Amino acid sequence: MSVDKYDAFISYSHPDRGLASALQTQMQRYAAPWYRARGLRIFRDVTDLSSAGGLSASIQAALRESRWLVLVASRASASSPWVAQEVQWWLDTKGPANVLIALADGDIVWDAHDFDWNRTTALPAMLAGRFPDEPLWADLREFGTRDGERPRLGDAVAGLVAPVRGVEKAELVGVHLKHRRRTRQSITAAVTALVLLLALAVQQGVEATRQRDRAQEQARIATSRQLASLAQSMATTRLDLAQLYAVEAFRTDPNPQTRTALAQVSAASPHLVGFLPADGTVTALAGSADRRVVVAGTHKGLVHRWTMDSGDGHGVREDVLRFDGPVVDVAVSRDGSVVLGTDGERTLAWVDGKVEPVAFTAGARATTVAVSPAGTYLAVCGSISLGKPTLVLSERTGGGTHTMPACGPRLAIPSEKEMVVSNYEDWSRWSLPSLSLVNESRVGYPINNFEDALATSGTYVGSASSGIIHLWRTAPGNDFYQPDLRTQYHLGDVSHPEAFAVSDDGRRTAVASTGTIYVVTPDPDNDLGPHIVTLDGIPGVNTDLLKFHADNDHLVSASGDTVALWDLTRYGRTGKALPISLGSSCNACRSPWTSVSPDGRTVAVAGESILGASTLTISTSGDQHVLAADVKVAGPPLWLGGDRLLLPTSGAGAVIVDSRGTPVDRWSAAGPGLDALIAAASPGDGSTVVLVATTGETVVRSSATGELLAKWPGPQYLATATQERPGFGAVRADGVWVVATGWIPASEDYRHPAFLLDLRDGRWRQLPGGPVADVAFAGGDLLVRRDDGAVEVWDPTAATPRRTMAAGRGFVPGMAVSDTGTLLAQQFTDGSVTITDVQAGAVVGTFALPTTTEWAGHTGVALASGGTALVTVLEPAQVDTPGTAIIWDLTETGRIDQACRAAGRDLTAAEWQGHVSDLVPTNLTCRR
């Protein structure tokens, strides 16, 4: 008994395979539930049958196991032998009862009892006379029969599927439609679920990304703050590292803390010029008299020579000598063309790029070397057996060598004619090249725990011990038993000196102790003792490696594997000092008015000189132009836009000058004159000026003609204010608010409450609170300094301050605010200027100013547009000396550049891992 395996067998010719394939698929899927792959099993042969032979066994088996035959009728199938064989087999075996026809092309015409074979072109001939009634067939011609196509047949297959399924066509179509609706509903539900799942997945992915980014951001901020804290904590002990960490902190995340750290380390140790990294611990040090060359020996036996091409501490290094052991001592000629070094066993000279051996006593160990200024003489000092001293002097010009049985730990050749030797008991002076003794004298060095020094000039020797400095002069003719003790003074608690140095003229000495260098200038007229400048930013000074470099103002020292350069004449690595023709003023005079042009290229200064008015303009390149002394400026200089500068004068006048100080216009307006101004501003486009007198009287004038546009009398309280002690005032940038305070001679305190004037209604009101010491506007806010130094931030219309910034140490009146209102510059009695972020209330930089005498030394302070630079103008301490203008770069770019140049190197991976984390950034280059 045969078991039907297939519901139908599709017989087709090769050209109709596209339609046959579609027919198979769509008959199987028609009216089938979505969860079933197919509702019928349809066989379709997909092999290419050869033109020879009969039906294969597999085809016959499929025909035998099928219940229906579906003939794809077409002109091609009508003439196909294979289709004819399959149809013939079916008719012979199963008869015509279960034959279905799908018309692909051609025609089928039924005529009563048989096909009209004259008009039928799509059927094979063996079907003639085989059907008693018209067989069931479906017209699929509209779907085409092109080779390879798989058309969508839709409900056209229903007529073929219905008899195979044994149901009526209408019922089958209904079932199909029902299943299709369910399928669509299921698909819609599934798609909706997938969309929801996808949305959830996307949301979770987005949230995961946010959390990752937030974690990375938090890690970045934490790292930046860690670096900033490291930088600030190391500023006094490892300024080289502090600068590198501060730069990395700011680059990691430029937040207020990292900005503050960068600003603080940039301003730290202002006399430090920069660092020169060496290859190994520095064991010997020297500098040329022209300050263009620094030489250092290391424990690895290398001698480095740096050529200093600029004054910023950046040098080009080359290794000029190499020894087997640690370098004991080095020396250099005046121009750096001759370098002498020794490791004790050998002594070598580098002369203009060539290395030469230097003679020394056989069997002796060298300890000290010296070179004459011109490099003519090379001296090597040491000892032979039993500590017997020996010295060999070599003449490079061909004069041979000279030897004497005397030497000492300090050796100097100040000229081509003499040499000075110092030991722990005496000093001696010798003529060159004969090595004849000129004179000598005893000195009283301490017994222990001291450091001694011999000036490069050979004129002074000295010692430092237990905070006491002794200095002797090595003048010709000194008596041996009566040493010329020139000075003796107490330095303080410096009991363990690491190194000691004496300047060539003996006017300064320097002592290093526990990470600080004390530069001492004796002042016989000062009962408080010598003037002392402290230098820090280093962990300590290697034993005996502290030298004055060419003059009194420059030093060179070594700490570990780093050489540091110092300049006592500079006030910071980001500051540029310019001498200016500014006269001295009196004690009661105000600080010089200082104003920076909008483009930041020119500074206007108006001071009160003892010899008359002192008004000038100075460019950032150093060019200065002094206004005629007969022009008495009565108020702050006002930039009117471009390079025009308005200078209020006594009365109701003004002079307008260009950036070179050349008068281009002036006016003497009618109306009330203001002889003493405490504030002035040119709001908006510069067409008007607002002038505020000591009495609070306020006027608005045309900046072009001086025409009086508006006038308000001052408050009654300030009616008797005097210019003997100038008060303080400010005008808000928009010209809407004015604040004024003044000194009343009859009062007990010259600091008084402030008064606010609203120019919109002309009304004055007293600012609540106690005495006011200074006022300024920061953007729309009013800044009020109280007697205790605290700075309050006010809304001018409010009755209470918005917030208060912490009180500072002793302050100097004259606050300056950037035009953006974000930065506040304050001057203090310790000789410093502090920059504060107004919004955060945090100090972002402190700058040390030169010290001056009590009777002079007023300082004008201003901030450039955008807070990009701080300008300080210092009056001279003496009538016949120039003043000083210092322009400090406040930009992060400038600070980073100076920090990298001063550090002289990049951060290492070991330094990052040692203080930050094991995860080292790929790029630690400082100047990138």
Residue pairs with C-beta under 8 A, 6 or more apart in sequence:
2 64
2 65
3 65
4 65
4 66
4 67
5 41
5 62
5 65
5 66
6 41
6 42
6 43
6 62
6 65
6 66
6 67
7 40
7 41
7 42
7 66
7 67
7 68
7 164
8 27
8 40
8 42
8 43
8 66
8 67
8 68
8 69
8 70
8 100
8 164
9 42
9 43
9 44
9 62
9 63
9 66
9 68
9 69
9 70
9 86
9 90
10 20
10 23
10 24
10 42
10 43
10 44
10 70
10 72
11 69
11 70
11 71
11 72
11 77
11 83
11 86
11 87
11 90
12 19
12 20
12 44
12 71
12 72
12 77
12 83
12 104
13 72
13 74
13 76
13 77
13 80
13 82
13 83
14 48
14 76
14 80
15 74
15 76
15 145
15 147
16 72
16 74
16 76
16 77
16 104
16 145
17 46
17 147
17 148
18 145
18 146
18 147
18 148
18 149
18 150
18 151
19 72
19 102
19 104
19 140
19 143
19 144
19 145
19 149
19 151
20 44
20 72
21 44
21 150
22 143
22 149
22 150
22 151
22 152
22 153
23 42
23 70
23 72
23 102
23 140
23 153
23 157
23 160
24 42
24 44
25 150
26 152
26 153
26 157
27 40
27 42
27 70
27 157
27 160
27 161
27 164
28 38
28 39
28 40
28 41
28 42
29 38
29 39
30 39
30 40
30 157
30 158
30 161
30 172
30 176
31 39
31 158
31 161
31 165
31 172
31 173
31 175
31 176
31 179
32 38
32 39
32 40
32 179
33 39
33 179
33 182
33 183
34 179
34 182
34 183
34 186
34 187
39 161
39 165
40 161
40 164
40 165
42 70
43 62
43 65
43 66
45 59
45 62
49 56
49 82
51 81
54 85
55 63
55 82
55 85
55 86
55 89
59 86
60 89
63 69
63 86
63 89
63 90
63 93
64 93
67 98
67 164
68 98
68 99
68 100
68 163
68 164
69 86
69 87
69 90
69 94
69 98
69 99
69 100
70 100
70 101
70 102
70 160
71 77
71 83
71 87
71 99
71 100
71 101
71 102
71 123
72 102
72 104
73 101
73 102
73 103
73 104
73 106
73 108
73 122
73 123
73 137
74 103
74 104
74 105
74 106
74 122
74 145
75 105
75 106
75 121
75 122
77 83
77 104
77 122
77 124
78 106
78 121
78 122
78 123
78 124
78 125
79 124
80 124
83 124
84 124
84 125
84 126
87 99
87 124
87 126
87 127
88 126
90 99
91 99
91 126
91 127
91 130
96 127
96 130
96 131
96 135
99 131
99 135
100 135
100 136
100 137
100 138
100 160
100 163
100 164
101 108
101 123
101 135
101 136
101 137
101 138
102 137
102 138
102 140
102 160
103 122
103 137
103 138
103 139
103 140
103 141
104 122
104 140
104 141
104 145
105 122
105 141
105 145
106 120
106 121
106 122
107 119
107 120
107 121
107 122
108 115
108 120
108 122
108 123
108 137
109 115
109 116
109 119
109 120
110 116
110 134
113 132
114 128
114 129
114 131
115 123
115 127
115 128
115 131
117 125
117 128
136 159
136 160
136 163
138 156
138 157
138 159
138 160
139 156
140 153
140 156
143 151
143 152
143 153
143 156
144 151
155 173
155 176
158 169
158 172
158 173
158 176
159 169
161 172
162 168
162 169
162 171
162 172
165 172
167 175
220 252
220 253
221 253
221 255
223 252
223 253
223 916
223 917
224 249
224 250
224 252
224 253
224 255
224 257
224 258
225 249
225 255
225 257
225 258
226 249
226 916
227 245
227 246
227 248
227 249
227 252
227 258
227 261
227 916
228 245
228 246
228 249
228 257
228 258
228 260
228 261
229 261
230 241
230 242
230 245
230 249
230 915
230 916
231 242
231 243
231 245
231 246
231 249
231 261
231 262
231 264
231 265
232 242
232 246
232 261
232 264
232 265
233 242
234 241
234 242
234 245
235 242
235 264
235 265
235 268
235 269
235 537
236 268
236 269
236 515
236 536
236 537
237 515
237 536
237 537
237 538
237 539
238 537
238 538
238 539
239 265
239 268
239 269
239 272
239 275
239 536
239 537
239 538
239 902
240 275
240 277
240 537
240 562
240 902
240 903
240 904
240 905
241 903
241 907
241 911
242 265
242 268
242 537
243 265
243 266
243 899
243 900
243 902
243 903
244 899
244 900
244 903
244 905
244 906
244 907
244 911
244 926
245 261
245 907
245 915
246 258
246 261
246 262
246 264
246 265
246 266
246 899
247 262
247 896
247 899
247 900
247 926
248 907
248 921
248 924
249 257
249 258
249 261
249 262
250 258
250 259
250 261
250 262
250 892
250 896
251 896
252 258
254 892
256 837
256 840
256 842
256 844
259 837
259 844
259 892
260 837
260 842
260 843
260 844
260 845
262 892
262 895
262 896
262 899
263 835
263 844
263 845
263 890
263 895
264 843
264 844
264 845
264 846
265 899
266 572
266 573
266 574
266 845
266 895
266 898
266 899
267 572
267 574
267 845
267 846
267 847
267 848
268 537
269 535
269 536
269 537
270 570
270 571
270 572
270 573
270 575
270 847
270 848
271 533
271 535
271 566
271 567
271 568
271 570
272 313
272 535
272 537
272 564
272 565
272 566
272 573
272 902
273 311
273 312
273 313
273 565
273 566
273 567
273 570
273 573
273 902
274 312
274 313
274 314
274 564
274 565
274 573
274 901
274 902
274 903
274 904
275 313
275 562
275 563
275 564
275 565
275 902
275 903
275 904
275 905
276 294
276 296
276 304
276 306
276 313
276 315
276 317
276 562
276 563
276 564
276 565
276 904
277 561
277 562
277 563
277 904
277 905
278 296
278 298
278 302
278 304
278 558
278 561
278 562
278 563
279 298
279 300
279 302
279 304
279 319
279 561
280 298
280 299
280 300
280 302
280 561
281 298
281 299
281 542
281 560
281 561
282 296
282 297
282 298
282 542
282 545
282 558
282 559
282 560
282 561
282 562
282 563
283 297
283 298
283 299
283 326
283 327
283 328
283 542
283 545
284 296
284 297
284 303
284 327
284 328
284 329
284 330
284 341
284 545
285 294
285 295
285 296
285 297
285 330
285 542
285 545
285 547
285 556
285 557
285 558
285 563
286 294
286 295
286 296
286 330
286 331
286 332
286 547
287 293
287 294
287 295
287 332
287 547
287 549
287 550
287 556
288 294
288 295
288 332
288 333
288 334
288 335
288 336
288 550
289 334
289 335
289 373
289 456
289 550
290 334
290 335
290 336
290 550
291 308
291 549
291 550
291 551
291 554
292 307
292 308
292 335
292 336
293 305
293 306
293 307
293 308
293 332
293 335
293 336
294 305
294 306
294 308
294 315
294 549
294 556
294 563
294 565
295 303
295 304
295 305
295 306
295 320
295 330
295 331
295 332
295 336
295 339
295 341
296 303
296 304
296 306
296 330
296 558
296 563
297 303
297 304
297 321
297 326
297 327
297 328
297 329
297 330
297 341
298 304
298 326
298 327
298 561
299 326
299 327
300 326
301 322
301 323
301 324
301 325
301 326
301 327
301 343
302 319
302 321
302 322
302 323
302 327
303 319
303 320
303 321
303 322
303 323
303 327
303 330
303 339
303 341
303 350
304 317
304 318
304 319
304 320
305 317
305 318
305 319
305 320
305 332
305 336
305 339
305 350
306 315
306 316
306 317
306 563
307 315
307 316
307 318
307 336
308 314
308 315
308 565
309 315
309 316
311 567
312 573
312 898
312 901
312 902
313 565
313 901
313 902
313 904
314 901
314 904
315 904
320 339
320 350
320 355
321 327
321 339
321 341
321 348
321 350
321 355
323 341
323 342
323 343
323 345
323 346
323 348
324 343
324 345
324 346
325 343
325 344
325 345
326 343
327 341
327 342
327 343
328 342
328 343
328 344
328 366
328 367
329 341
329 342
329 366
329 367
329 368
329 369
330 339
330 340
330 341
330 369
331 339
331 340
331 341
331 369
331 370
331 371
332 338
332 339
332 340
332 371
333 339
333 371
333 372
333 373
333 374
333 375
334 373
334 374
334 375
335 375
337 351
337 352
337 375
338 349
338 350
338 351
338 352
338 371
338 375
338 378
338 396
339 349
339 350
339 351
339 371
340 347
340 348
340 349
340 350
340 358
340 369
340 370
340 371
340 378
340 380
341 347
341 348
341 349
341 350
341 369
342 348
342 366
342 369
342 380
344 365
344 366
344 367
344 382
345 365
345 366
346 357
347 357
347 358
347 359
347 360
347 366
347 369
347 380
348 355
348 356
348 357
348 358
349 355
349 356
349 357
349 358
349 378
349 396
350 356
351 375
351 396
358 378
358 380
358 394
359 380
359 392
359 394
359 401
360 366
360 380
360 382
360 392
361 382
361 384
361 390
361 392
361 403
363 384
363 385
364 382
364 383
364 384
364 390
365 382
365 383
365 384
366 380
366 381
366 382
367 381
367 382
367 383
367 409
368 380
368 381
368 382
368 407
368 408
368 409
368 410
368 411
369 378
369 379
369 380
369 381
369 411
370 378
370 379
370 381
370 411
370 412
370 413
370 419
371 377
371 378
371 379
371 413
372 378
372 413
372 415
372 416
372 432
373 413
373 414
373 415
373 416
374 416
375 396
376 395
376 396
376 397
376 416
377 393
377 394
377 395
377 396
377 413
377 416
377 419
377 432
377 433
378 393
378 394
378 396
379 391
379 392
379 393
379 394
379 411
379 413
379 419
380 391
380 392
380 394
381 389
381 390
381 391
381 407
381 408
381 411
381 421
382 389
382 390
382 391
382 407
383 389
383 390
383 407
384 390
388 405
389 405
389 406
389 407
389 408
390 403
390 404
390 405
390 407
391 403
391 404
391 405
391 406
391 407
391 421
391 435
392 401
392 402
392 403
393 401
393 402
393 403
393 404
393 419
393 432
393 433
393 435
394 400
394 401
395 401
395 402
395 433
399 433
402 433
402 434
402 435
403 435
404 430
404 435
406 421
406 428
407 421
407 423
408 421
408 422
408 423
408 424
408 427
408 428
409 422
409 423
409 424
409 452
410 421
410 422
410 423
410 452
410 453
410 454
410 461
411 419
411 420
411 421
411 422
411 454
412 419
412 420
412 422
412 454
412 455
412 456
412 457
412 458
413 419
413 420
413 432
413 458
414 420
414 456
414 457
414 458
414 459
416 432
417 431
417 432
418 429
418 430
418 431
418 432
418 438
418 458
419 429
419 430
419 431
419 432
419 435
419 458
420 427
420 428
420 429
420 430
420 454
420 458
420 474
421 427
421 428
421 429
421 430
422 428
422 443
422 452
422 454
422 461
422 474
424 445
424 452
425 442
425 443
425 445
426 440
426 441
426 442
426 443
426 480
427 440
427 441
427 443
427 454
427 461
427 472
427 474
428 437
428 438
428 439
428 440
429 437
429 438
429 439
429 440
429 458
429 474
429 476
430 436
430 437
430 438
431 438
438 476
439 476
439 477
439 478
440 480
441 472
441 474
441 478
441 479
441 480
441 481
441 482
441 483
441 484
442 480
442 481
442 483
443 461
443 463
443 470
443 472
443 483
444 470
444 483
444 485
445 452
445 463
445 470
446 463
446 465
446 466
449 465
449 466
449 495
449 496
450 463
450 464
450 465
450 466
450 497
450 500
451 463
451 464
451 465
451 497
451 498
451 499
451 500
451 511
451 544
452 461
452 462
452 463
452 464
452 500
453 461
453 462
453 463
453 500
453 501
453 502
453 509
454 460
454 461
454 502
455 461
455 502
455 503
455 504
455 505
455 506
455 548
456 504
456 547
456 548
457 504
457 505
458 474
459 473
459 474
459 475
459 504
459 505
459 506
460 471
460 472
460 473
460 474
460 486
460 502
460 503
460 504
460 505
460 506
461 471
461 472
461 474
461 502
462 469
462 470
462 471
462 472
462 500
462 502
462 509
463 469
463 470
463 500
464 470
464 491
464 494
464 497
464 500
464 509
464 511
465 497
466 494
466 495
467 490
467 491
467 492
467 493
467 494
467 495
468 488
468 489
468 490
468 491
469 487
469 488
469 489
469 490
469 491
469 509
469 511
469 520
470 485
470 487
470 488
471 485
471 486
471 487
471 488
471 502
471 506
471 509
472 483
472 484
472 485
472 486
473 484
473 486
473 506
474 484
475 484
478 484
486 506
487 506
487 522
489 520
489 522
489 529
489 530
490 529
491 511
491 518
491 520
491 530
491 532
492 532
494 511
494 513
494 518
495 513
496 513
496 514
497 511
497 512
497 513
498 512
498 513
498 514
498 540
498 541
498 542
498 543
498 546
499 510
499 511
499 512
499 541
499 542
499 543
499 544
499 545
499 546
499 557
500 509
500 510
500 511
500 512
500 546
501 509
501 510
501 546
501 547
501 548
501 555
502 508
502 509
502 548
503 509
503 548
503 551
503 552
504 548
504 551
504 552
505 552
507 521
507 522
507 552
508 519
508 520
508 521
508 548
508 552
509 519
509 520
510 517
510 518
510 519
510 520
510 546
510 548
510 555
511 517
511 518
511 520
512 518
512 540
512 541
512 546
512 557
514 540
515 536
515 538
515 539
515 540
516 534
516 535
516 536
517 534
517 535
517 536
517 538
517 541
517 546
517 555
517 557
517 566
518 532
518 533
518 534
518 535
519 532
519 533
519 534
519 535
519 555
519 568
520 530
520 531
520 532
521 530
521 531
521 532
521 533
522 530
522 531
523 529
523 530
523 531
531 851
533 568
535 555
535 566
537 564
538 557
538 559
538 562
538 564
539 559
539 560
540 559
541 557
541 558
541 559
542 558
542 559
542 560
545 557
545 558
546 555
546 556
546 557
546 558
547 555
547 556
547 557
548 554
548 555
549 555
549 556
549 565
552 568
553 567
553 568
553 569
554 565
554 566
554 567
554 568
555 565
555 566
555 568
556 563
556 564
556 565
556 566
557 563
557 564
557 566
558 564
569 577
570 577
571 577
571 847
571 848
571 849
571 850
571 886
572 847
572 848
572 886
572 888
573 898
573 899
573 901
573 902
574 888
574 889
574 890
574 894
574 895
574 898
575 847
575 886
575 887
575 888
575 889
576 620
576 886
576 887
576 888
576 889
577 884
577 885
577 886
578 618
578 622
578 624
578 884
578 885
578 886
578 887
579 882
579 883
579 884
579 885
580 605
580 616
580 618
580 624
580 873
580 882
580 883
580 884
580 885
581 614
581 616
581 624
581 626
581 882
581 883
582 592
582 605
582 607
582 609
582 614
582 616
582 873
582 875
582 876
582 882
582 883
583 607
583 609
583 610
583 611
583 612
583 614
583 875
583 876
583 879
583 883
584 609
584 610
584 856
584 875
584 876
584 877
584 878
584 879
585 592
585 607
585 608
585 609
585 610
585 856
585 858
585 875
586 608
586 610
586 855
587 854
587 855
588 724
588 725
589 607
589 608
589 858
590 608
590 726
590 814
590 858
591 812
591 813
591 814
591 827
591 858
591 859
591 860
591 861
592 605
592 606
592 607
592 608
592 614
592 858
592 859
592 860
592 873
592 875
593 604
593 605
593 606
593 607
593 633
593 635
593 636
593 637
593 860
594 603
594 604
594 605
594 816
594 860
594 861
594 862
594 871
594 872
594 873
595 603
595 604
595 636
595 637
595 638
595 639
595 645
595 862
596 602
596 603
596 604
596 639
596 862
596 863
596 864
596 865
596 869
596 871
597 603
597 604
597 639
597 643
597 645
597 659
598 639
598 641
598 642
598 865
599 865
600 620
600 864
600 865
600 868
600 869
601 619
601 620
601 659
602 617
602 618
602 619
602 620
602 643
602 659
603 617
603 618
603 619
603 620
603 862
603 871
603 873
603 885
603 887
604 615
604 616
604 617
604 637
604 639
604 645
604 647
605 614
605 615
605 616
605 617
605 618
605 637
605 860
605 873
605 885
606 613
606 614
606 615
606 633
606 635
606 636
606 637
606 647
607 613
607 614
607 615
607 858
607 860
607 873
607 875
608 614
609 629
610 879
611 629
611 879
612 629
612 630
612 632
613 627
613 629
613 630
613 631
613 632
613 633
614 626
614 629
615 626
615 627
615 631
615 633
615 637
615 647
615 661
616 624
616 625
616 626
616 627
616 661
617 624
617 625
617 627
617 645
617 657
617 659
617 660
617 661
618 624
618 625
618 885
619 659
620 887
623 660
625 660
625 661
625 662
626 661
627 633
627 647
627 655
627 657
627 661
627 663
631 647
631 649
631 655
632 649
632 650
633 647
633 648
633 649
634 648
634 649
634 650
634 674
634 675
634 676
634 677
635 647
635 648
635 674
635 677
635 679
635 680
635 691
636 648
636 677
636 679
636 680
637 645
637 646
637 647
638 645
638 646
638 647
638 648
638 680
638 681
638 682
638 689
638 703
639 645
639 646
639 682
639 686
640 646
640 656
640 682
640 686
640 703
641 685
641 686
643 658
643 659
644 656
644 657
644 658
644 664
644 686
645 656
645 657
645 658
645 659
646 654
646 655
646 656
646 682
646 689
646 703
647 654
647 655
647 656
647 657
648 654
648 674
648 677
648 680
648 689
648 691
649 655
650 673
650 675
651 668
651 673
651 674
651 675
652 668
652 669
652 670
652 671
652 672
652 673
652 674
652 701
652 706
652 708
653 666
653 667
653 668
653 669
653 673
653 706
654 666
654 667
654 689
654 703
654 706
655 663
655 665
655 666
656 663
656 664
656 665
656 666
656 703
657 663
657 664
658 664
665 704
667 704
667 705
667 706
668 706
669 701
669 705
669 706
669 707
669 708
670 708
671 699
671 708
671 711
672 697
672 699
672 708
672 711
674 691
674 693
674 697
674 699
675 693
675 723
676 693
676 694
676 723
676 726
677 691
677 692
677 693
677 694
678 692
678 693
678 694
678 726
678 727
678 728
678 729
678 740
678 742
679 690
679 691
679 692
679 728
679 729
679 730
679 731
679 738
679 739
679 740
680 689
680 690
680 691
680 692
680 731
681 689
681 690
681 731
681 732
681 733
681 735
682 688
682 689
682 690
682 703
683 690
683 731
683 732
683 733
683 734
683 735
684 734
684 735
686 703
687 702
687 703
687 704
688 700
688 701
688 702
688 703
688 709
688 735
689 700
689 701
689 703
690 698
690 699
690 700
690 731
690 735
690 738
690 759
691 698
691 699
691 700
691 701
692 698
692 729
692 731
692 738
692 740
693 714
694 718
694 721
694 722
694 723
694 726
694 727
694 742
695 714
695 718
695 719
695 720
695 721
695 742
696 713
696 714
696 715
696 718
696 721
696 729
696 740
696 742
696 755
696 757
696 764
697 711
697 712
697 713
697 714
698 711
698 712
698 714
698 738
698 740
698 757
698 759
699 708
699 710
699 711
699 712
700 708
700 709
700 710
700 711
700 735
700 759
701 707
701 708
701 709
702 709
710 759
712 757
712 759
712 762
712 764
714 721
714 740
714 755
714 764
715 740
715 755
715 764
715 766
717 744
717 752
717 753
717 755
717 766
718 727
718 740
718 741
718 742
718 744
718 755
720 744
720 745
720 746
721 727
721 742
721 743
721 744
722 742
722 743
722 744
722 745
724 743
724 745
725 743
725 750
726 742
726 743
727 740
727 741
727 742
727 743
727 752
728 740
728 741
728 772
728 773
728 774
728 775
728 813
729 738
729 739
729 740
729 741
729 775
730 738
730 739
730 775
730 776
730 777
730 782
731 737
731 738
731 777
732 738
732 777
732 780
732 782
732 796
733 777
733 779
733 819
733 821
734 780
735 759
736 758
736 759
736 760
737 756
737 757
737 758
737 759
737 777
737 782
737 796
738 756
738 757
738 759
739 754
739 755
739 756
739 757
739 767
739 775
739 777
739 782
739 796
740 754
740 755
740 757
740 775
741 751
741 752
741 753
741 754
741 755
741 772
741 775
742 752
743 750
743 752
744 750
744 752
749 771
751 771
751 772
751 773
751 787
752 771
752 772
753 766
753 767
753 769
753 770
753 771
753 772
754 766
754 767
754 772
754 775
754 784
755 764
755 765
755 766
755 767
756 764
756 765
756 766
756 767
756 782
756 796
757 763
757 764
758 765
758 796
767 782
767 784
767 794
768 799
768 800
769 784
769 786
769 792
769 801
770 786
770 787
771 786
771 787
772 784
772 785
772 786
773 785
773 786
773 787
773 789
773 811
773 813
774 784
774 785
774 811
774 813
774 814
774 815
775 782
775 783
775 784
775 785
775 815
776 782
776 783
776 815
776 816
776 817
776 824
777 783
777 817
777 821
778 793
778 817
778 821
778 822
778 824
778 838
779 820
779 821
779 822
779 838
780 795
780 796
780 821
781 793
781 794
781 795
781 802
781 821
781 838
782 793
782 794
782 795
782 796
783 791
783 792
783 793
783 794
783 815
783 817
783 824
783 838
784 791
784 792
784 794
784 801
785 791
785 792
785 811
785 813
785 815
786 792
786 807
788 807
789 807
789 808
789 809
789 810
789 811
790 804
790 805
790 806
790 807
791 804
791 805
791 815
791 824
791 826
791 836
792 801
792 803
792 804
792 805
793 801
793 802
793 803
793 804
793 805
793 838
794 801
794 802
795 802
803 841
805 836
805 841
806 841
808 826
808 828
808 834
809 828
809 829
809 830
810 828
810 829
810 830
811 826
811 827
811 828
811 829
812 827
812 828
812 829
812 859
814 827
814 859
814 860
814 861
815 824
815 825
815 826
816 824
816 825
816 861
816 862
816 863
817 823
817 824
817 825
817 838
817 863
818 824
818 863
818 864
818 865
818 866
818 867
819 863
819 865
819 866
819 867
820 866
820 867
821 838
822 837
822 838
822 839
822 867
823 835
823 836
823 837
823 838
823 844
823 863
823 867
823 890
824 835
824 836
824 837
824 838
825 833
825 834
825 835
825 836
825 861
825 862
825 863
825 870
826 833
826 834
826 836
827 833
827 849
827 859
827 861
828 834
831 848
831 849
831 850
831 851
832 846
832 847
832 848
832 849
833 846
833 847
833 849
833 859
833 861
833 870
833 872
834 843
834 845
834 846
834 847
835 843
835 844
835 845
835 846
835 847
835 870
835 890
836 842
836 843
836 844
837 843
837 844
845 890
847 870
847 872
847 886
847 888
849 859
849 872
849 874
849 886
850 874
850 884
852 874
852 875
852 877
853 877
856 875
856 876
856 877
856 878
857 874
857 875
857 877
858 874
858 875
859 872
859 873
859 874
859 875
860 871
860 872
860 873
861 870
861 871
861 872
861 873
862 870
862 871
862 873
863 869
863 870
863 871
863 890
864 870
864 871
864 890
867 890
868 889
868 890
868 891
869 887
869 888
869 889
869 890
869 891
870 887
870 888
870 890
871 885
871 886
871 887
871 888
872 885
872 886
872 888
873 883
873 884
873 885
874 883
874 884
874 885
874 886
875 883
876 882
876 883
876 884
889 895
889 898
896 926
897 927
899 926
900 926
900 927
901 927
903 926
905 926
906 924
906 925
906 926
907 924
907 926
908 924
909 920
909 924
912 920
912 921
912 924
913 920
